[in-house]
């Protein structure tokens, strides 16, 4: 039986909401830190739901397996579907959250998937960033490359060409699996952190969410 834990999440409401951005954040910090990104999407008339993974912020328990983490996110997503139709939901993942977002989108029907600074897979990232460590010891694979291929909705990827954490060629490789209406947007000079504050990102995301 799946163990029961309390997961912490916050819904940031916009005026005259057009839909929901279901936001899966990066590795460092919790909602207390990541909550600042909500304003960008609220200003575009989207509500934003931010979830803390197990062991993050006020969420209970600890991450003990890839599938358990996927199940947690699906459970919360199902709750959001009670409030928003899926054609009004945008799934967005940042950094470590990109694999989770891609997996979620691949098994559901959101309107759009947005990935900020994604990895091709955790195995690939480890091989490129820490080549001395054998990839077989990785506990989680998070195979974004496989999930993206299964996504039926449009996929938009943003990546900074100066990313020092997840090498931006990861996104170039993911692009090889694109459908004809998917997009890769490279942000010149952008490092790994604070992408949401990038002026070019703000221009592009406005055109995407409010075409």
C-alpha positions in Angstrom: 0.0 0.0 0.0 1.3 3.4 -0.9 2.4 5.3 2.2 0.5 8.4 3.1 2.4 11.7 3.5 1.3 15.3 3.7 2.6 17.3 0.7 2.8 21.1 0.9 1.7 23.2 -2.0 0.5 26.8 -2.6 -1.8 28.2 -5.2 -1.0 31.7 -6.2 -4.2 33.3 -7.7 -4.2 35.7 -10.6 -6.8 38.3 -11.5 -9.0 37.1 -14.4 -7.3 33.7 -14.6 -6.8 32.1 -18.0 -5.7 28.8 -16.5 -3.0 27.2 -14.3 0.7 26.9 -14.4 1.6 23.6 -12.5 5.2 24.4 -11.5 7.7 21.8 -10.5 10.7 23.6 -9.0 14.4 22.9 -8.9 16.5 21.0 -6.3 17.5 23.8 -4.0 15.0 25.5 -1.7 11.3 25.2 -1.1 8.1 27.1 -1.9 9.4 29.9 0.4 12.2 30.5 -2.1 10.5 29.5 -5.3 7.3 31.4 -4.6 8.8 34.5 -6.1 8.4 33.1 -9.6 4.6 33.1 -9.4 4.3 36.8 -10.1 5.7 36.4 -13.7 2.8 34.1 -14.5 0.2 35.8 -12.4 0.9 39.0 -14.3 0.0 37.0 -17.5 -3.3 36.0 -15.8 -2.3 32.5 -14.9 -2.8 30.9 -11.5 0.4 29.1 -10.3 0.5 26.0 -8.2 3.9 25.2 -6.5 4.5 21.8 -4.9 7.2 20.9 -2.5 8.5 17.4 -3.0 8.8 15.0 0.0 11.3 16.3 2.5 11.2 19.8 1.1 9.7 22.7 3.0 6.7 21.5 5.0 6.1 18.3 3.0 6.5 15.2 5.1 8.5 12.0 4.4 11.5 11.5 2.2 12.0 10.6 -1.4 12.6 6.8 -1.5 12.1 6.0 -5.1 11.5 7.4 -8.5 8.0 5.9 -8.9 7.0 7.2 -5.5 7.9 10.7 -6.5 6.0 10.4 -9.8 3.0 9.0 -7.9 3.0 12.0 -5.4 3.0 14.5 -8.3 0.3 12.7 -10.1 -1.9 12.7 -7.0 -1.5 16.4 -6.6 -2.1 17.0 -10.4 -5.3 15.0 -10.1 -6.5 17.4 -7.4 -5.8 20.4 -9.7 -7.8 18.7 -12.5 -10.8 19.0 -10.2 -10.4 22.8 -10.4 -9.1 23.3 -13.9 -9.8 21.5 -17.2 -6.6 20.1 -18.7 -6.8 22.3 -21.7 -6.2 25.2 -19.3 -3.2 23.6 -17.5 0.4 24.3 -18.4 3.0 22.0 -16.8 6.3 23.7 -16.2 9.5 22.2 -14.8 12.7 23.9 -13.8 16.1 22.1 -13.6 15.6 18.9 -11.6 11.8 19.5 -12.0 12.1 19.1 -15.8 12.2 15.3 -15.8 9.3 15.2 -13.4 7.3 17.7 -15.5 8.0 15.7 -18.7 7.0 12.5 -17.1 3.8 14.0 -15.8 2.9 15.5 -19.2 3.7 12.2 -21.0 1.0 10.4 -19.0 -1.6 13.2 -19.0 -3.1 15.8 -21.4 -2.1 19.3 -20.3 -2.3 22.1 -22.8 1.4 22.7 -22.9 4.7 21.5 -21.4 7.5 24.1 -20.7 11.0 22.9 -19.6 13.5 25.4 -18.2 17.1 24.1 -18.3 16.3 20.4 -18.8 18.7 17.5 -18.7 18.6 14.8 -21.4 18.5 12.2 -18.5 20.1 12.1 -15.1 22.4 9.4 -16.3 23.5 11.6 -19.2 24.0 14.6 -16.9 26.1 12.5 -14.5 28.2 11.1 -17.3 28.9 14.6 -18.6 29.3 16.4 -15.4 30.9 13.7 -13.2 32.5 11.3 -15.7 34.5 9.5 -13.0 31.3 8.2 -11.3 29.8 5.1 -12.9 26.3 5.8 -14.2 25.0 2.4 -13.0 25.1 3.6 -9.4 22.5 6.3 -10.1 19.4 5.6 -8.0 17.1 7.7 -10.3 17.2 7.9 -14.1 14.6 10.6 -14.9 14.7 9.9 -18.6 13.5 13.2 -20.0 14.5 12.1 -23.5 12.0 9.2 -23.3 9.2 11.2 -21.7 9.3 14.0 -24.3 8.9 11.5 -27.1 5.6 10.5 -25.5 4.2 14.0 -25.1 1.3 14.8 -27.5 1.0 18.4 -26.5 3.4 21.2 -27.7 6.7 21.3 -25.9 8.7 24.5 -25.3 12.3 24.3 -24.0 14.3 27.2 -22.6 18.0 26.9 -21.9 20.8 29.4 -21.2 23.9 29.0 -23.3 26.1 29.7 -20.3 24.4 27.1 -18.0 27.1 25.9 -15.7 24.9 23.2 -14.0 23.1 21.4 -16.8 25.0 21.7 -20.1 22.8 23.4 -22.7 23.6 20.8 -25.3 21.2 18.6 -23.3 18.4 20.6 -24.9 20.0 20.4 -28.4 19.8 16.6 -28.0 16.2 16.8 -26.8 15.3 18.8 -29.8 16.1 15.8 -32.0 12.8 14.3 -30.7 10.7 17.3 -31.3 7.4 17.3 -33.1 7.1 19.9 -35.8 5.4 22.5 -33.5 7.8 22.1 -30.6 10.3 24.8 -29.9 13.8 25.3 -28.3 14.6 28.8 -27.2 18.2 29.5 -26.3 18.8 32.4 -23.9 22.1 34.1 -24.7 24.3 34.7 -21.7 21.9 33.0 -19.3 23.3 30.8 -16.5 21.4 28.2 -14.7 19.7 30.2 -12.0 17.2 33.0 -12.2 16.0 32.3 -15.7 12.5 33.5 -14.9 13.9 37.0 -14.4 15.6 37.0 -17.8 14.1 39.8 -19.9 14.2 37.6 -23.1 12.5 34.8 -21.2 9.7 37.2 -20.0 9.1 38.4 -23.6 8.9 34.9 -25.0 6.8 33.4 -22.2 4.3 36.3 -22.7 3.9 35.4 -26.4 3.6 31.7 -25.5 1.0 32.1 -22.8 -0.9 35.0 -24.2 -0.6 34.5 -28.0 
